[in-house]
């Protein structure tokens, strides 16, 4: 079964174009190194929940929107191999500096997941 890295972040609305540019480069690099799929999805129907929600999870501010992203790999081992190559890629070095990111990296939620059902 495949392996997925998932991310949820809050992006200031004024930074969406910069985020899209960064994500296009990141997606290109991840795919070059073997990721099977790379998706960046902006919230379209993600309301603020009373107890839990995507906006609450990242402490979204009024001038922000939520982005949900995921990257698909063949396996955890494949993911670890791809990530090692991605982290050495010079095209992403400047982007990896948290000060250069178009969002607050301290509010990013992420994790690796084993796929248990594919339909």
PyMOL CGO cylinders between C-alpha atoms (Angstrom):
from pymol import cmd
from pymol.cgo import CYLINDER

trace = [
    CYLINDER, 0.00, 0.00, 0.00, 1.08, 3.59, -0.60, 0.3, 1, 1, 1, 1, 1, 1,
    CYLINDER, 1.08, 3.59, -0.60, 2.32, 6.11, 1.94, 0.3, 1, 1, 1, 1, 1, 1,
    CYLINDER, 2.32, 6.11, 1.94, 1.11, 9.73, 2.22, 0.3, 1, 1, 1, 1, 1, 1,
    CYLINDER, 1.11, 9.73, 2.22, 2.55, 12.88, 3.79, 0.3, 1, 1, 1, 1, 1, 1,
    CYLINDER, 2.55, 12.88, 3.79, -0.23, 15.29, 4.71, 0.3, 1, 1, 1, 1, 1, 1,
    CYLINDER, -0.23, 15.29, 4.71, -0.09, 18.98, 5.63, 0.3, 1, 1, 1, 1, 1, 1,
    CYLINDER, -0.09, 18.98, 5.63, -2.55, 21.64, 6.81, 0.3, 1, 1, 1, 1, 1, 1,
    CYLINDER, -2.55, 21.64, 6.81, -1.47, 25.30, 6.95, 0.3, 1, 1, 1, 1, 1, 1,
    CYLINDER, -1.47, 25.30, 6.95, -2.96, 28.77, 7.18, 0.3, 1, 1, 1, 1, 1, 1,
    CYLINDER, -2.96, 28.77, 7.18, -1.86, 31.05, 4.33, 0.3, 1, 1, 1, 1, 1, 1,
    CYLINDER, -1.86, 31.05, 4.33, -2.48, 34.80, 4.41, 0.3, 1, 1, 1, 1, 1, 1,
    CYLINDER, -2.48, 34.80, 4.41, -4.78, 35.64, 1.50, 0.3, 1, 1, 1, 1, 1, 1,
    CYLINDER, -4.78, 35.64, 1.50, -2.30, 38.27, 0.29, 0.3, 1, 1, 1, 1, 1, 1,
    CYLINDER, -2.30, 38.27, 0.29, 0.36, 35.52, -0.02, 0.3, 1, 1, 1, 1, 1, 1,
    CYLINDER, 0.36, 35.52, -0.02, -1.63, 33.02, -2.09, 0.3, 1, 1, 1, 1, 1, 1,
    CYLINDER, -1.63, 33.02, -2.09, 0.20, 33.89, -5.34, 0.3, 1, 1, 1, 1, 1, 1,
    CYLINDER, 0.20, 33.89, -5.34, 3.60, 33.52, -3.63, 0.3, 1, 1, 1, 1, 1, 1,
    CYLINDER, 3.60, 33.52, -3.63, 2.47, 30.26, -2.05, 0.3, 1, 1, 1, 1, 1, 1,
    CYLINDER, 2.47, 30.26, -2.05, 1.26, 28.92, -5.41, 0.3, 1, 1, 1, 1, 1, 1,
    CYLINDER, 1.26, 28.92, -5.41, 4.63, 29.78, -6.99, 0.3, 1, 1, 1, 1, 1, 1,
    CYLINDER, 4.63, 29.78, -6.99, 6.50, 28.04, -4.17, 0.3, 1, 1, 1, 1, 1, 1,
    CYLINDER, 6.50, 28.04, -4.17, 4.19, 25.01, -4.35, 0.3, 1, 1, 1, 1, 1, 1,
    CYLINDER, 4.19, 25.01, -4.35, 4.64, 24.63, -8.11, 0.3, 1, 1, 1, 1, 1, 1,
    CYLINDER, 4.64, 24.63, -8.11, 8.41, 24.48, -7.67, 0.3, 1, 1, 1, 1, 1, 1,
    CYLINDER, 8.41, 24.48, -7.67, 8.12, 22.09, -4.73, 0.3, 1, 1, 1, 1, 1, 1,
    CYLINDER, 8.12, 22.09, -4.73, 5.74, 19.85, -6.66, 0.3, 1, 1, 1, 1, 1, 1,
    CYLINDER, 5.74, 19.85, -6.66, 8.11, 19.75, -9.62, 0.3, 1, 1, 1, 1, 1, 1,
    CYLINDER, 8.11, 19.75, -9.62, 11.03, 18.79, -7.39, 0.3, 1, 1, 1, 1, 1, 1,
    CYLINDER, 11.03, 18.79, -7.39, 9.09, 16.15, -5.44, 0.3, 1, 1, 1, 1, 1, 1,
    CYLINDER, 9.09, 16.15, -5.44, 7.85, 14.56, -8.67, 0.3, 1, 1, 1, 1, 1, 1,
    CYLINDER, 7.85, 14.56, -8.67, 11.36, 14.60, -10.20, 0.3, 1, 1, 1, 1, 1, 1,
    CYLINDER, 11.36, 14.60, -10.20, 12.61, 12.61, -7.23, 0.3, 1, 1, 1, 1, 1, 1,
    CYLINDER, 12.61, 12.61, -7.23, 9.83, 10.04, -7.47, 0.3, 1, 1, 1, 1, 1, 1,
    CYLINDER, 9.83, 10.04, -7.47, 6.72, 11.19, -5.60, 0.3, 1, 1, 1, 1, 1, 1,
    CYLINDER, 6.72, 11.19, -5.60, 3.69, 9.58, -7.24, 0.3, 1, 1, 1, 1, 1, 1,
    CYLINDER, 3.69, 9.58, -7.24, 1.36, 12.55, -6.67, 0.3, 1, 1, 1, 1, 1, 1,
    CYLINDER, 1.36, 12.55, -6.67, 1.65, 16.05, -5.22, 0.3, 1, 1, 1, 1, 1, 1,
    CYLINDER, 1.65, 16.05, -5.22, -1.43, 18.14, -4.43, 0.3, 1, 1, 1, 1, 1, 1,
    CYLINDER, -1.43, 18.14, -4.43, -1.98, 21.59, -2.94, 0.3, 1, 1, 1, 1, 1, 1,
    CYLINDER, -1.98, 21.59, -2.94, -5.65, 22.32, -2.18, 0.3, 1, 1, 1, 1, 1, 1,
    CYLINDER, -5.65, 22.32, -2.18, -7.09, 25.65, -1.02, 0.3, 1, 1, 1, 1, 1, 1,
    CYLINDER, -7.09, 25.65, -1.02, -10.16, 25.66, 1.23, 0.3, 1, 1, 1, 1, 1, 1,
    CYLINDER, -10.16, 25.66, 1.23, -13.45, 26.08, -0.59, 0.3, 1, 1, 1, 1, 1, 1,
    CYLINDER, -13.45, 26.08, -0.59, -15.84, 24.58, 1.98, 0.3, 1, 1, 1, 1, 1, 1,
    CYLINDER, -15.84, 24.58, 1.98, -14.03, 24.35, 5.32, 0.3, 1, 1, 1, 1, 1, 1,
    CYLINDER, -14.03, 24.35, 5.32, -16.11, 26.21, 7.90, 0.3, 1, 1, 1, 1, 1, 1,
    CYLINDER, -16.11, 26.21, 7.90, -14.93, 27.13, 11.38, 0.3, 1, 1, 1, 1, 1, 1,
    CYLINDER, -14.93, 27.13, 11.38, -16.19, 24.34, 13.63, 0.3, 1, 1, 1, 1, 1, 1,
    CYLINDER, -16.19, 24.34, 13.63, -17.41, 24.79, 17.19, 0.3, 1, 1, 1, 1, 1, 1,
    CYLINDER, -17.41, 24.79, 17.19, -14.86, 22.34, 18.59, 0.3, 1, 1, 1, 1, 1, 1,
    CYLINDER, -14.86, 22.34, 18.59, -12.66, 21.14, 15.73, 0.3, 1, 1, 1, 1, 1, 1,
    CYLINDER, -12.66, 21.14, 15.73, -12.09, 22.07, 12.10, 0.3, 1, 1, 1, 1, 1, 1,
    CYLINDER, -12.09, 22.07, 12.10, -9.32, 22.75, 9.62, 0.3, 1, 1, 1, 1, 1, 1,
    CYLINDER, -9.32, 22.75, 9.62, -9.41, 26.50, 10.42, 0.3, 1, 1, 1, 1, 1, 1,
    CYLINDER, -9.41, 26.50, 10.42, -9.21, 25.82, 14.18, 0.3, 1, 1, 1, 1, 1, 1,
    CYLINDER, -9.21, 25.82, 14.18, -6.40, 23.30, 13.74, 0.3, 1, 1, 1, 1, 1, 1,
    CYLINDER, -6.40, 23.30, 13.74, -4.07, 25.98, 12.34, 0.3, 1, 1, 1, 1, 1, 1,
    CYLINDER, -4.07, 25.98, 12.34, -5.45, 28.88, 14.40, 0.3, 1, 1, 1, 1, 1, 1,
    CYLINDER, -5.45, 28.88, 14.40, -6.56, 30.59, 11.18, 0.3, 1, 1, 1, 1, 1, 1,
    CYLINDER, -6.56, 30.59, 11.18, -6.85, 34.37, 11.35, 0.3, 1, 1, 1, 1, 1, 1,
    CYLINDER, -6.85, 34.37, 11.35, -9.53, 36.41, 9.52, 0.3, 1, 1, 1, 1, 1, 1,
    CYLINDER, -9.53, 36.41, 9.52, -7.12, 37.39, 6.73, 0.3, 1, 1, 1, 1, 1, 1,
    CYLINDER, -7.12, 37.39, 6.73, -6.05, 33.79, 6.06, 0.3, 1, 1, 1, 1, 1, 1,
    CYLINDER, -6.05, 33.79, 6.06, -7.31, 30.67, 4.30, 0.3, 1, 1, 1, 1, 1, 1,
    CYLINDER, -7.31, 30.67, 4.30, -6.53, 27.01, 4.84, 0.3, 1, 1, 1, 1, 1, 1,
    CYLINDER, -6.53, 27.01, 4.84, -4.41, 24.93, 2.50, 0.3, 1, 1, 1, 1, 1, 1,
    CYLINDER, -4.41, 24.93, 2.50, -4.48, 21.12, 2.66, 0.3, 1, 1, 1, 1, 1, 1,
    CYLINDER, -4.48, 21.12, 2.66, -1.63, 19.37, 0.87, 0.3, 1, 1, 1, 1, 1, 1,
    CYLINDER, -1.63, 19.37, 0.87, -0.53, 15.82, 0.36, 0.3, 1, 1, 1, 1, 1, 1,
    CYLINDER, -0.53, 15.82, 0.36, 2.23, 13.87, -1.34, 0.3, 1, 1, 1, 1, 1, 1,
    CYLINDER, 2.23, 13.87, -1.34, 1.88, 10.20, -2.31, 0.3, 1, 1, 1, 1, 1, 1,
    CYLINDER, 1.88, 10.20, -2.31, 4.70, 7.66, -2.34, 0.3, 1, 1, 1, 1, 1, 1,
    CYLINDER, 4.70, 7.66, -2.34, 5.01, 3.92, -3.02, 0.3, 1, 1, 1, 1, 1, 1,
    CYLINDER, 5.01, 3.92, -3.02, 5.92, 3.17, 0.61, 0.3, 1, 1, 1, 1, 1, 1,
    CYLINDER, 5.92, 3.17, 0.61, 7.47, 4.67, 3.74, 0.3, 1, 1, 1, 1, 1, 1,
    CYLINDER, 7.47, 4.67, 3.74, 10.90, 3.57, 2.51, 0.3, 1, 1, 1, 1, 1, 1,
    CYLINDER, 10.90, 3.57, 2.51, 10.26, 5.26, -0.85, 0.3, 1, 1, 1, 1, 1, 1,
    CYLINDER, 10.26, 5.26, -0.85, 9.12, 8.41, 0.96, 0.3, 1, 1, 1, 1, 1, 1,
    CYLINDER, 9.12, 8.41, 0.96, 12.27, 8.50, 3.08, 0.3, 1, 1, 1, 1, 1, 1,
    CYLINDER, 12.27, 8.50, 3.08, 14.42, 8.15, -0.08, 0.3, 1, 1, 1, 1, 1, 1,
    CYLINDER, 14.42, 8.15, -0.08, 12.52, 10.92, -1.90, 0.3, 1, 1, 1, 1, 1, 1,
    CYLINDER, 12.52, 10.92, -1.90, 12.65, 13.28, 1.10, 0.3, 1, 1, 1, 1, 1, 1,
    CYLINDER, 12.65, 13.28, 1.10, 16.41, 12.80, 1.49, 0.3, 1, 1, 1, 1, 1, 1,
    CYLINDER, 16.41, 12.80, 1.49, 16.91, 13.87, -2.14, 0.3, 1, 1, 1, 1, 1, 1,
    CYLINDER, 16.91, 13.87, -2.14, 14.42, 16.76, -1.90, 0.3, 1, 1, 1, 1, 1, 1,
    CYLINDER, 14.42, 16.76, -1.90, 16.13, 18.20, 1.18, 0.3, 1, 1, 1, 1, 1, 1,
    CYLINDER, 16.13, 18.20, 1.18, 19.45, 18.35, -0.70, 0.3, 1, 1, 1, 1, 1, 1,
    CYLINDER, 19.45, 18.35, -0.70, 17.98, 20.07, -3.78, 0.3, 1, 1, 1, 1, 1, 1,
    CYLINDER, 17.98, 20.07, -3.78, 19.49, 23.53, -4.20, 0.3, 1, 1, 1, 1, 1, 1,
    CYLINDER, 19.49, 23.53, -4.20, 16.32, 24.89, -5.86, 0.3, 1, 1, 1, 1, 1, 1,
    CYLINDER, 16.32, 24.89, -5.86, 14.51, 24.51, -2.55, 0.3, 1, 1, 1, 1, 1, 1,
    CYLINDER, 14.51, 24.51, -2.55, 17.28, 25.67, -0.19, 0.3, 1, 1, 1, 1, 1, 1,
    CYLINDER, 17.28, 25.67, -0.19, 16.14, 29.29, -0.06, 0.3, 1, 1, 1, 1, 1, 1,
    CYLINDER, 16.14, 29.29, -0.06, 12.52, 28.25, 0.20, 0.3, 1, 1, 1, 1, 1, 1,
    CYLINDER, 12.52, 28.25, 0.20, 13.20, 26.00, 3.20, 0.3, 1, 1, 1, 1, 1, 1,
    CYLINDER, 13.20, 26.00, 3.20, 14.19, 29.02, 5.31, 0.3, 1, 1, 1, 1, 1, 1,
    CYLINDER, 14.19, 29.02, 5.31, 11.13, 29.57, 7.52, 0.3, 1, 1, 1, 1, 1, 1,
    CYLINDER, 11.13, 29.57, 7.52, 11.57, 33.37, 7.18, 0.3, 1, 1, 1, 1, 1, 1,
    CYLINDER, 11.57, 33.37, 7.18, 11.11, 33.06, 3.41, 0.3, 1, 1, 1, 1, 1, 1,
    CYLINDER, 11.11, 33.06, 3.41, 7.91, 31.00, 3.67, 0.3, 1, 1, 1, 1, 1, 1,
    CYLINDER, 7.91, 31.00, 3.67, 4.65, 32.75, 2.70, 0.3, 1, 1, 1, 1, 1, 1,
    CYLINDER, 4.65, 32.75, 2.70, 2.95, 31.29, 5.81, 0.3, 1, 1, 1, 1, 1, 1,
    CYLINDER, 2.95, 31.29, 5.81, 3.65, 30.77, 9.52, 0.3, 1, 1, 1, 1, 1, 1,
    CYLINDER, 3.65, 30.77, 9.52, 5.52, 27.46, 9.72, 0.3, 1, 1, 1, 1, 1, 1,
    CYLINDER, 5.52, 27.46, 9.72, 4.85, 27.23, 13.48, 0.3, 1, 1, 1, 1, 1, 1,
    CYLINDER, 4.85, 27.23, 13.48, 1.17, 26.59, 12.76, 0.3, 1, 1, 1, 1, 1, 1,
    CYLINDER, 1.17, 26.59, 12.76, 1.74, 23.86, 10.15, 0.3, 1, 1, 1, 1, 1, 1,
    CYLINDER, 1.74, 23.86, 10.15, 0.27, 20.45, 10.96, 0.3, 1, 1, 1, 1, 1, 1,
    CYLINDER, 0.27, 20.45, 10.96, 1.86, 17.50, 9.20, 0.3, 1, 1, 1, 1, 1, 1,
    CYLINDER, 1.86, 17.50, 9.20, 2.42, 13.79, 9.39, 0.3, 1, 1, 1, 1, 1, 1,
    CYLINDER, 2.42, 13.79, 9.39, 3.12, 10.61, 7.48, 0.3, 1, 1, 1, 1, 1, 1,
    CYLINDER, 3.12, 10.61, 7.48, 0.32, 8.08, 6.99, 0.3, 1, 1, 1, 1, 1, 1,
    CYLINDER, 0.32, 8.08, 6.99, 0.10, 4.46, 5.90, 0.3, 1, 1, 1, 1, 1, 1,
    CYLINDER, 0.10, 4.46, 5.90, -2.71, 3.89, 3.43, 0.3, 1, 1, 1, 1, 1, 1,
    CYLINDER, -2.71, 3.89, 3.43, -5.19, 1.34, 4.78, 0.3, 1, 1, 1, 1, 1, 1,
    CYLINDER, -5.19, 1.34, 4.78, -7.93, 1.57, 2.12, 0.3, 1, 1, 1, 1, 1, 1,
    CYLINDER, -7.93, 1.57, 2.12, -7.78, 2.41, -1.58, 0.3, 1, 1, 1, 1, 1, 1,
    CYLINDER, -7.78, 2.41, -1.58, -11.11, 2.47, -3.38, 0.3, 1, 1, 1, 1, 1, 1,
]
cmd.load_cgo(trace, "trace")
